[in-house]
Amino acid sequence: MTEKLITGGCQCGTMRYQLEKLGRASICHCRMCQKAMGNYFAPLVVAEGFEWVRGKPARFASSNVSNRVFCAVCGTPLVLETGDEIELAIPTLDDPTIVSVDYHANVNDRLEVSMKLHEIPEASSECKKDNDEWNAGIVSNQHPDHPTDTWKVKQ
């Protein structure tokens, strides 16, 4: 019996990948990850048996040992390559809820706000209502969270 492959990809659907197994997962706080993700931190998980199934990845050598891999069409950060190790950006998995994060890495660069995210209040009910009304008019061009045989990128 064959195990089900784990799948994921970029926002626009140009880049798709599959893998056999997930390894250790971390939240990296280093400045390179912050800038590469445009976020306070980078949620990453080691991918075993990884392969690209659609698209050609773009790469940026962010250091002398690592490449940042992203979609050249929509800009989604997808992978951190270090030697033979592939670490996926957890939110790019079709089902990111399958990952349980093991630890925080590079905490010397951690931004204080990331320690207080749970303390920031949610939007007021009036603001939530405005957001819901605005969101109701949105038609997403985002690739669905599952494999597709073909996909036309909407630009």
GROMACS elastic network, one bead per residue, 0.5 to 0.9 nm:
[ bonds ]
;  ai    aj funct       b0    kb
    2     5     6  0.87361   500
    3    20     6  0.77966   500
    4    20     6  0.76664   500
    5    18     6  0.62298   500
    5    19     6  0.57442   500
    5    20     6  0.52417   500
    5    21     6  0.77887   500
    6    17     6  0.84251   500
    6    18     6  0.54672   500
    6    19     6  0.52231   500
    6    20     6  0.61122   500
    6    21     6  0.71675   500
    6    22     6  0.84057   500
    6    93     6  0.77656   500
    6    94     6  0.79491   500
    6    95     6  0.84821   500
    7    16     6  0.74949   500
    7    17     6  0.57636   500
    7    19     6  0.64917   500
    7    20     6  0.89405   500
    7    92     6  0.88815   500
    7    93     6  0.60646   500
    7    94     6  0.58364   500
    7    95     6  0.80443   500
    7   145     6  0.86924   500
    7   146     6  0.72057   500
    7   147     6  0.69686   500
    8    15     6  0.86026   500
    8    16     6  0.58374   500
    8    17     6  0.54876   500
    8    18     6  0.64646   500
    8    19     6  0.88752   500
    8    91     6  0.88011   500
    8    92     6  0.55793   500
    8    95     6  0.77865   500
    8    96     6  0.89624   500
    8   145     6  0.72194   500
    8   146     6  0.72523   500
    8   147     6  0.76290   500
    9    12     6  0.84136   500
    9    13     6  0.64671   500
    9    14     6  0.78988   500
    9    15     6  0.53985   500
    9    17     6  0.58007   500
    9    18     6  0.85544   500
    9    54     6  0.88920   500
    9    71     6  0.89581   500
    9    76     6  0.86643   500
    9    78     6  0.73200   500
    9    92     6  0.54823   500
    9    93     6  0.64911   500
    9    94     6  0.72580   500
    9   143     6  0.84221   500
    9   145     6  0.83385   500
    9   147     6  0.89002   500
   10    13     6  0.54896   500
   10    14     6  0.67607   500
   10    15     6  0.54853   500
   10    16     6  0.66726   500
   10    70     6  0.80627   500
   10    71     6  0.65434   500
   10    74     6  0.75382   500
   10    75     6  0.81348   500
   10    76     6  0.55049   500
   10    77     6  0.77153   500
   10    78     6  0.69145   500
   10    92     6  0.62248   500
   10    93     6  0.88392   500
   10   142     6  0.86538   500
   10   143     6  0.76461   500
   11    14     6  0.80397   500
   11    15     6  0.84064   500
   11    71     6  0.86172   500
   11    74     6  0.66943   500
   11    75     6  0.83700   500
   11    76     6  0.63213   500
   11    92     6  0.79008   500
   11   141     6  0.84621   500
   11   142     6  0.53220   500
   11   143     6  0.58019   500
   11   144     6  0.85185   500
   12    15     6  0.77601   500
   12    71     6  0.85713   500
   12    73     6  0.75190   500
   12    74     6  0.59890   500
   12    76     6  0.84075   500
   12   141     6  0.69868   500
   12   142     6  0.51929   500
   12   143     6  0.53419   500
   12   151     6  0.89505   500
   12   152     6  0.88071   500
   12   153     6  0.59114   500
   12   154     6  0.72939   500
   12   155     6  0.86077   500
   13    16     6  0.65743   500
   13    54     6  0.84728   500
   13    55     6  0.86252   500
   13    74     6  0.88261   500
   13   142     6  0.71817   500
   13   144     6  0.80728   500
   13   148     6  0.89044   500
   13   151     6  0.65327   500
   13   152     6  0.78432   500
   13   153     6  0.64309   500
   14    54     6  0.66670   500
   14    55     6  0.54309   500
   14    56     6  0.82195   500
   14    71     6  0.71817   500
   14    72     6  0.87119   500
   14    73     6  0.71787   500
   14    74     6  0.82512   500
   14   143     6  0.86601   500
   14   151     6  0.76600   500
   14   152     6  0.82282   500
   14   153     6  0.66531   500
   15    52     6  0.75249   500
   15    53     6  0.76788   500
   15    54     6  0.52725   500
   15    56     6  0.68985   500
   15    57     6  0.70605   500
   15    70     6  0.84951   500
   15    71     6  0.62634   500
   15    73     6  0.89533   500
   15    78     6  0.89220   500
   16    51     6  0.88891   500
   16    52     6  0.60584   500
   16    53     6  0.55026   500
   16    55     6  0.67227   500
   16   147     6  0.79157   500
   17    50     6  0.72249   500
   17    51     6  0.57126   500
   17    53     6  0.50957   500
   17    54     6  0.68414   500
   17    55     6  0.89697   500
   17    93     6  0.89026   500
   18    49     6  0.80546   500
   18    50     6  0.58656   500
   18    51     6  0.56304   500
   18    52     6  0.65049   500
   18    53     6  0.67718   500
   19    22     6  0.78410   500
   19    47     6  0.64790   500
   19    48     6  0.61617   500
   19    51     6  0.62550   500
   19    52     6  0.87594   500
   20    47     6  0.76598   500
   20    48     6  0.58904   500
   20    50     6  0.66927   500
   21    46     6  0.85493   500
   21    47     6  0.61595   500
   21    48     6  0.50611   500
   21    49     6  0.66155   500
   21    50     6  0.82623   500
   22    25     6  0.82356   500
   22    45     6  0.66877   500
   22    46     6  0.58110   500
   22    48     6  0.60596   500
   22    49     6  0.89550   500
   22    99     6  0.79112   500
   23    45     6  0.62636   500
   23    47     6  0.60735   500
   23    48     6  0.69974   500
   23    87     6  0.89634   500
   24    44     6  0.85212   500
   24    45     6  0.57605   500
   24    46     6  0.56629   500
   24    47     6  0.86662   500
   24   100     6  0.85932   500
   24   101     6  0.75093   500
   24   102     6  0.65120   500
   24   103     6  0.87602   500
   25    43     6  0.74219   500
   25    44     6  0.56149   500
   25    46     6  0.63999   500
   25    87     6  0.85060   500
   25    90     6  0.84592   500
   25    99     6  0.72590   500
   25   100     6  0.68398   500
   25   102     6  0.53474   500
   25   103     6  0.70539   500
   25   104     6  0.89925   500
   26    42     6  0.80857   500
   26    43     6  0.59037   500
   26    44     6  0.54342   500
   26    45     6  0.63826   500
   26    46     6  0.89066   500
   26   100     6  0.88185   500
   26   101     6  0.53835   500
   26   102     6  0.56200   500
   26   104     6  0.55525   500
   26   105     6  0.64426   500
   27    41     6  0.63649   500
   27    42     6  0.55073   500
   27    44     6  0.62265   500
   27    45     6  0.88060   500
   27   101     6  0.71615   500
   27   102     6  0.82420   500
   27   103     6  0.64378   500
   27   105     6  0.59482   500
   27   106     6  0.86537   500
   28    31     6  0.89535   500
   28    33     6  0.66302   500
   28    34     6  0.81357   500
   28    41     6  0.55752   500
   28    42     6  0.50321   500
   28    43     6  0.63474   500
   28    44     6  0.72629   500
   28   103     6  0.86812   500
   28   104     6  0.59686   500
   28   106     6  0.59384   500
   28   107     6  0.75590   500
   28   110     6  0.83914   500
   29    32     6  0.83840   500
   29    33     6  0.65707   500
   29    34     6  0.65039   500
   29    40     6  0.70035   500
   29    42     6  0.65862   500
   29   104     6  0.73959   500
   29   105     6  0.61373   500
   29   106     6  0.52644   500
   29   107     6  0.56641   500
   29   108     6  0.77114   500
   29   109     6  0.56532   500
   29   111     6  0.76251   500
   30    33     6  0.54194   500
   30    34     6  0.62783   500
   30    35     6  0.87940   500
   30    41     6  0.73733   500
   30    42     6  0.84012   500
   30   105     6  0.76706   500
   30   106     6  0.53297   500
   30   107     6  0.72089   500
   30   108     6  0.76417   500
   30   109     6  0.52101   500
   30   110     6  0.69106   500
   31    35     6  0.61186   500
   31    36     6  0.84169   500
   31    40     6  0.88266   500
   31    41     6  0.83784   500
   31   106     6  0.89534   500
   31   109     6  0.63163   500
   31   110     6  0.83223   500
   32    35     6  0.52895   500
   32    36     6  0.59623   500
   32    37     6  0.85097   500
   32    62     6  0.71956   500
   32    63     6  0.86617   500
   33    37     6  0.59227   500
   33    38     6  0.80709   500
   33    39     6  0.80593   500
   33    40     6  0.84463   500
   33    41     6  0.63484   500
   33    42     6  0.55881   500
   34    37     6  0.54538   500
   34    38     6  0.56855   500
   34    39     6  0.51731   500
   34    40     6  0.53877   500
   34    41     6  0.50758   500
   34    42     6  0.64032   500
   35    39     6  0.68296   500
   35    40     6  0.83787   500
   35    41     6  0.86854   500
   36    39     6  0.79594   500
   36    42     6  0.83063   500
   36    62     6  0.85315   500
   36    68     6  0.74070   500
   36    77     6  0.70327   500
   37    40     6  0.81106   500
   37    41     6  0.73236   500
   37    42     6  0.62668   500
   37    76     6  0.84548   500
   37    77     6  0.62731   500
   37    89     6  0.87534   500
   38    41     6  0.82654   500
   38    42     6  0.88494   500
   39    42     6  0.70419   500
   40   110     6  0.76445   500
   40   111     6  0.65666   500
   40   113     6  0.79917   500
   40   114     6  0.63208   500
   41   110     6  0.76369   500
   41   111     6  0.84041   500
   41   114     6  0.78546   500
   42    89     6  0.70487   500
   42    90     6  0.84746   500
   43    88     6  0.82228   500
   43    89     6  0.58265   500
   43    90     6  0.56090   500
   43    91     6  0.76084   500
   43   101     6  0.80195   500
   44    79     6  0.82993   500
   44    80     6  0.82128   500
   44    87     6  0.56502   500
   44    88     6  0.53185   500
   44    90     6  0.53569   500
   44    91     6  0.86674   500
   44   101     6  0.84336   500
   45    86     6  0.82346   500
   45    87     6  0.50737   500
   45    88     6  0.52686   500
   45    89     6  0.67454   500
   45    90     6  0.61591   500
   45    99     6  0.77210   500
   45   101     6  0.80185   500
   46    85     6  0.71446   500
   46    86     6  0.57599   500
   46    88     6  0.62973   500
   47    50     6  0.59129   500
   47    85     6  0.76994   500
   47    86     6  0.55828   500
   47    87     6  0.58145   500
   47    88     6  0.65164   500
   48    85     6  0.83877   500
   48    86     6  0.76067   500
   50    86     6  0.76594   500
   52    55     6  0.72876   500
   52    56     6  0.80266   500
   52    57     6  0.83299   500
   55    71     6  0.83440   500
   56    71     6  0.79368   500
   56    72     6  0.84378   500
   57    69     6  0.61907   500
   57    70     6  0.60573   500
   57    71     6  0.59250   500
   57    72     6  0.71399   500
   58    68     6  0.82441   500
   58    69     6  0.56035   500
   58    70     6  0.53839   500
   58    71     6  0.59991   500
   58    72     6  0.56889   500
   59    62     6  0.89545   500
   59    67     6  0.60786   500
   59    68     6  0.55108   500
   59    70     6  0.63851   500
   59    71     6  0.87305   500
   59    72     6  0.88058   500
   60    63     6  0.87747   500
   60    66     6  0.85479   500
   60    67     6  0.54004   500
   60    68     6  0.51194   500
   60    69     6  0.65759   500
   60    70     6  0.83146   500
   61    64     6  0.70299   500
   61    65     6  0.78598   500
   61    66     6  0.59569   500
   61    68     6  0.63020   500
   61    69     6  0.88456   500
   62    65     6  0.80119   500
   62    66     6  0.59605   500
   62    67     6  0.55798   500
   62    68     6  0.63102   500
   63    66     6  0.53109   500
   63    67     6  0.70547   500
   64    67     6  0.85021   500
   65    81     6  0.83900   500
   65    82     6  0.58661   500
   65    83     6  0.68765   500
   66    80     6  0.67549   500
   66    81     6  0.54235   500
   66    83     6  0.70847   500
   67    79     6  0.81170   500
   67    80     6  0.58597   500
   67    81     6  0.50514   500
   67    82     6  0.66385   500
   67    83     6  0.89504   500
   68    77     6  0.73385   500
   68    78     6  0.76915   500
   68    79     6  0.59536   500
   68    81     6  0.64277   500
   69    76     6  0.88189   500
   69    77     6  0.63005   500
   69    78     6  0.56887   500
   69    80     6  0.62239   500
   69    81     6  0.73464   500
   70    73     6  0.88379   500
   70    74     6  0.85487   500
   70    75     6  0.59448   500
   70    76     6  0.54930   500
   70    78     6  0.51065   500
   70    79     6  0.68080   500
   71    74     6  0.57839   500
   71    76     6  0.53742   500
   71    77     6  0.67822   500
   71    78     6  0.73646   500
   72    75     6  0.54722   500
   72    76     6  0.79923   500
   73    76     6  0.83239   500
   73   153     6  0.89743   500
   75    78     6  0.89807   500
   76    92     6  0.83448   500
   77    80     6  0.86208   500
   77    88     6  0.89196   500
   77    89     6  0.70068   500
   77    92     6  0.83315   500
   78    87     6  0.85201   500
   78    88     6  0.58734   500
   78    89     6  0.52797   500
   78    90     6  0.85011   500
   78    91     6  0.88528   500
   78    92     6  0.65441   500
   79    86     6  0.65530   500
   79    87     6  0.55413   500
   79    89     6  0.58760   500
   80    85     6  0.81627   500
   80    86     6  0.59817   500
   80    87     6  0.50814   500
   80    88     6  0.64794   500
   80    89     6  0.78163   500
   81    84     6  0.70596   500
   81    85     6  0.58310   500
   81    87     6  0.64529   500
   81    88     6  0.87861   500
   82    85     6  0.52522   500
   82    86     6  0.66789   500
   82    87     6  0.81974   500
   83    86     6  0.81653   500
   87    90     6  0.86459   500
   88    91     6  0.85122   500
   88    92     6  0.74662   500
   88    93     6  0.80314   500
   89    92     6  0.56882   500
   89    93     6  0.75734   500
   90    93     6  0.57385   500
   90    95     6  0.88205   500
   90    96     6  0.57488   500
   90    97     6  0.87883   500
   90    99     6  0.74220   500
   91    94     6  0.78444   500
   91    95     6  0.79827   500
   91    96     6  0.54252   500
   91    97     6  0.87418   500
   92    95     6  0.82044   500
   92    96     6  0.71341   500
   92   145     6  0.89284   500
   93    96     6  0.50688   500
   93    97     6  0.86989   500
   93    98     6  0.88707   500
   93   145     6  0.78682   500
   94    97     6  0.89764   500
   94   144     6  0.81230   500
   94   146     6  0.57690   500
   94   147     6  0.83155   500
   95    98     6  0.61759   500
   95    99     6  0.85030   500
   95   145     6  0.71620   500
   95   146     6  0.84767   500
   96    99     6  0.60012   500
   97   100     6  0.76198   500
  101   104     6  0.83405   500
  104   107     6  0.66341   500
  105   108     6  0.86759   500
  105   110     6  0.89215   500
  106   109     6  0.61569   500
  106   110     6  0.71561   500
  107   111     6  0.85252   500
  108   111     6  0.87128   500
  110   113     6  0.85689   500
  110   114     6  0.72710   500
  110   115     6  0.83885   500
  111   114     6  0.57419   500
  111   115     6  0.75442   500
  112   115     6  0.54812   500
  112   116     6  0.70415   500
  113   116     6  0.51458   500
  113   117     6  0.62959   500
  114   117     6  0.55103   500
  114   118     6  0.87304   500
  115   118     6  0.78579   500
  115   119     6  0.87952   500
  116   119     6  0.52433   500
  116   120     6  0.68677   500
  117   120     6  0.54955   500
  117   121     6  0.88194   500
  118   121     6  0.78502   500
  121   124     6  0.84444   500
  122   125     6  0.89001   500
  122   128     6  0.88060   500
  123   126     6  0.79455   500
  123   127     6  0.57376   500
  123   128     6  0.59458   500
  124   127     6  0.50884   500
  124   128     6  0.60851   500
  124   129     6  0.85485   500
  125   129     6  0.60836   500
  125   130     6  0.86177   500
  126   129     6  0.50979   500
  126   130     6  0.63069   500
  126   131     6  0.86465   500
  127   130     6  0.50274   500
  127   131     6  0.60904   500
  127   132     6  0.85412   500
  128   132     6  0.60238   500
  128   133     6  0.85529   500
  129   132     6  0.50863   500
  129   133     6  0.61910   500
  129   134     6  0.86012   500
  130   133     6  0.51725   500
  130   134     6  0.61577   500
  130   135     6  0.85225   500
  131   134     6  0.50854   500
  131   135     6  0.59184   500
  131   136     6  0.84823   500
  132   135     6  0.50415   500
  132   136     6  0.60558   500
  133   136     6  0.52276   500
  133   137     6  0.71376   500
  134   137     6  0.57586   500
  134   138     6  0.72289   500
  135   138     6  0.52916   500
  135   139     6  0.87210   500
  136   139     6  0.83533   500
  140   143     6  0.84771   500
  141   144     6  0.89749   500
  141   153     6  0.78177   500
  141   154     6  0.58166   500
  141   155     6  0.78484   500
  142   145     6  0.89596   500
  142   153     6  0.85457   500
  142   154     6  0.81279   500
  143   146     6  0.82116   500
  143   148     6  0.88437   500
  143   151     6  0.77899   500
  143   153     6  0.81710   500
  144   147     6  0.78759   500
  144   148     6  0.83091   500
  147   150     6  0.88285   500
  148   151     6  0.65200   500
